Amino acid sequence: MPTRRGTLVLIASALGTRAAEAASSRQLAHEARAALRRLYAAQPDARGLGERARAILVFPRIVKVGLLLAGGQTGDGVLLAHRKASGFFHLSATSSRPQAGGQAYSCALFFMNERALACLDQREGWAIGSGSSVVVVDESVAPGLSAASATEDVYAFPFSTKGLMAGSGIEGAKISRLTPSA
């Protein structure tokens, strides 16, 4: 049975390093736009929300793994403002609750006002769940959500989940600015 330190090393290896996984800015922007199109096709109400949002931060692929009492998730994303890439970000999180498995998923965060968008400019990064209110939109929330009824700061849509692991939430994740390669 691996030790806690051995488990963390295994998870870190599975997640890879941010530098090794960072895509070029052009490729990442292309993947983010494709992921957003998939979300709009699967959940048409998200399009209306996207039209009202100040910007949308799209993570085309977040990888989440867990083993015993350690886990983590990581991914790179693009901030789309007026359909143009206006920034690149990295999401990371660790967890120490019982878990096992791995999955990959996409996530789009709709920033509905300037105050929420300003959270991304914090020097140490933005920890989801601190500052602006975030509503995670899943099958139970989506049917009652429309652009007209949207009153929260940020709406998070996890989608296109593949793999075996309970949940694909982003609660507690930290988002920091990223400078991808050209």
C-alpha positions as CSV (number, residue, x, y, z in Angstrom):
1,M,0.0,0.0,0.0
2,P,1.6,3.3,-1.0
3,T,2.3,6.0,1.6
4,R,0.6,9.3,1.5
5,R,3.8,10.9,0.0
6,G,4.0,8.2,-2.6
7,T,0.4,8.7,-3.5
8,L,0.9,12.4,-4.0
9,V,4.0,11.7,-6.2
10,L,1.9,9.3,-8.3
11,I,-0.9,11.9,-8.7
12,A,1.5,14.7,-9.5
13,S,3.1,12.4,-12.2
14,A,-0.4,11.6,-13.6
15,L,-1.3,15.3,-13.8
16,G,2.0,16.3,-15.3
17,T,3.6,19.7,-15.0
18,R,1.9,22.8,-16.1
19,A,4.8,23.7,-18.4
20,A,4.8,20.3,-20.1
21,E,1.1,20.4,-20.6
22,A,0.6,24.0,-21.7
23,A,-0.5,24.3,-25.3
24,S,0.3,27.1,-27.7
25,S,-2.0,30.1,-27.3
26,R,-3.5,29.5,-30.8
27,Q,-4.2,25.8,-30.1
28,L,-5.6,26.5,-26.7
29,A,-7.9,29.2,-28.1
30,H,-9.1,26.9,-30.9
31,E,-9.8,24.1,-28.4
32,A,-11.7,26.5,-26.1
33,R,-13.9,27.8,-28.9
34,A,-14.7,24.2,-29.9
35,A,-15.5,23.2,-26.3
36,L,-17.8,26.2,-26.0
37,R,-19.7,25.1,-29.2
38,R,-20.1,21.6,-27.7
39,L,-21.6,23.2,-24.5
40,Y,-24.0,25.3,-26.5
41,A,-25.1,22.3,-28.5
42,A,-25.7,20.2,-25.4
43,Q,-27.2,23.0,-23.3
44,P,-28.8,25.7,-25.6
45,D,-29.7,27.9,-22.6
46,A,-26.0,28.4,-22.0
47,R,-25.8,30.4,-25.3
48,G,-28.2,33.1,-23.9
49,L,-26.1,33.3,-20.8
50,G,-23.0,33.6,-22.9
51,E,-24.5,36.5,-24.8
52,R,-25.0,38.4,-21.5
53,A,-21.7,37.5,-19.9
54,R,-18.8,40.0,-19.8
55,A,-16.4,37.1,-20.6
56,I,-16.3,33.3,-20.6
57,L,-13.4,31.4,-19.2
58,V,-13.3,28.0,-21.0
59,F,-11.2,25.1,-19.9
60,P,-11.4,22.6,-22.8
61,R,-9.8,19.8,-20.8
62,I,-9.5,19.4,-17.0
63,V,-7.9,16.2,-15.8
64,K,-8.9,15.0,-12.3
65,V,-7.3,12.0,-10.6
66,G,-7.6,10.5,-7.1
67,L,-6.1,7.6,-5.2
68,L,-6.9,6.8,-1.5
69,L,-6.8,10.1,0.4
70,A,-5.2,12.3,-2.2
71,G,-6.3,13.8,-5.5
72,G,-6.0,16.7,-7.7
73,Q,-7.1,18.3,-10.9
74,T,-5.5,20.6,-13.5
75,G,-6.2,22.3,-16.8
76,D,-5.5,25.3,-19.0
77,G,-8.1,27.7,-20.3
78,V,-8.8,30.8,-22.3
79,L,-10.8,33.9,-21.4
80,L,-13.0,34.8,-24.3
81,A,-14.3,38.4,-24.3
82,H,-16.4,39.4,-27.4
83,R,-15.4,36.0,-28.9
84,K,-11.7,37.0,-28.8
85,A,-9.0,35.4,-26.6
86,S,-8.1,38.0,-24.0
87,G,-6.1,35.9,-21.5
88,F,-4.9,32.4,-20.6
89,F,-5.3,30.7,-17.2
90,H,-4.4,27.6,-15.3
91,L,-6.7,25.8,-12.9
92,S,-5.4,23.5,-10.2
93,A,-6.7,21.9,-7.1
94,T,-5.8,19.2,-4.6
95,S,-8.0,17.2,-2.3
96,S,-7.5,15.0,0.7
97,R,-10.8,13.2,0.9
98,P,-11.3,9.4,0.1
99,Q,-11.4,8.9,-3.7
100,A,-10.3,6.7,-6.5
101,G,-10.4,7.1,-10.2
102,G,-9.7,9.5,-13.0
103,Q,-11.7,11.6,-15.4
104,A,-11.4,14.4,-17.9
105,Y,-14.0,17.1,-18.5
106,S,-14.5,20.6,-19.9
107,C,-15.7,23.6,-18.0
108,A,-16.9,27.1,-18.9
109,L,-17.2,29.9,-16.4
110,F,-19.5,32.7,-17.4
111,F,-18.5,36.0,-15.7
112,M,-21.7,38.1,-15.6
113,N,-20.2,41.4,-14.3
114,E,-17.0,43.4,-14.0
115,R,-16.7,42.8,-10.3
116,A,-16.6,39.0,-10.9
117,L,-14.2,39.4,-13.8
118,A,-11.8,41.4,-11.6
119,C,-11.3,38.3,-9.4
120,L,-9.1,36.9,-12.2
121,D,-6.7,39.7,-11.8
122,Q,-5.7,39.0,-8.2
123,R,-1.9,38.6,-8.0
124,E,-2.1,35.2,-6.1
125,G,-4.9,33.9,-8.4
126,W,-8.5,33.4,-7.7
127,A,-9.7,30.5,-5.4
128,I,-13.2,29.5,-6.6
129,G,-15.6,29.9,-3.7
130,S,-13.9,33.1,-2.4
131,G,-15.0,36.5,-3.5
132,S,-17.6,36.4,-6.2
133,S,-20.5,33.9,-5.9
134,V,-20.3,30.9,-8.2
135,V,-23.2,28.7,-9.2
136,V,-22.3,25.3,-10.6
137,V,-24.9,24.5,-13.3
138,D,-25.7,20.8,-13.6
139,E,-28.8,18.9,-14.7
140,S,-30.8,20.1,-11.7
141,V,-30.0,23.8,-12.1
142,A,-29.9,24.1,-15.9
143,P,-33.7,23.7,-16.6
144,G,-34.6,26.8,-14.5
145,L,-31.8,29.0,-15.7
146,S,-32.2,31.6,-18.4
147,A,-30.3,34.7,-19.4
148,A,-33.1,36.8,-17.9
149,S,-33.1,34.9,-14.6
150,A,-29.3,35.0,-14.2
151,T,-28.5,37.1,-11.1
152,E,-25.3,35.5,-9.8
153,D,-21.7,36.7,-10.4
154,V,-20.3,33.5,-12.1
155,Y,-22.0,30.4,-13.6
156,A,-19.8,27.3,-14.0
157,F,-20.8,24.6,-16.5
158,P,-18.9,21.3,-16.2
159,F,-19.5,19.2,-19.3
160,S,-18.2,16.5,-21.6
161,T,-17.2,14.3,-18.7
162,K,-15.2,11.1,-19.5
163,G,-13.9,8.6,-17.0
164,L,-14.8,7.1,-13.7
165,M,-14.8,9.4,-10.6
166,A,-17.5,10.8,-8.5
167,G,-18.3,14.4,-9.5
168,S,-16.5,16.8,-11.8
169,G,-16.8,19.9,-9.6
170,I,-14.4,22.8,-9.5
171,E,-15.1,24.0,-6.0
172,G,-11.8,25.0,-4.2
173,A,-9.8,25.2,-7.4
174,K,-7.4,28.0,-7.9
175,I,-7.2,29.9,-11.2
176,S,-4.0,31.8,-12.1
177,R,-2.8,33.7,-15.1
178,L,-0.8,31.6,-17.6
179,T,1.6,32.6,-20.3
180,P,1.4,29.8,-22.9
181,S,4.0,29.3,-25.6
182,A,3.4,30.9,-29.0
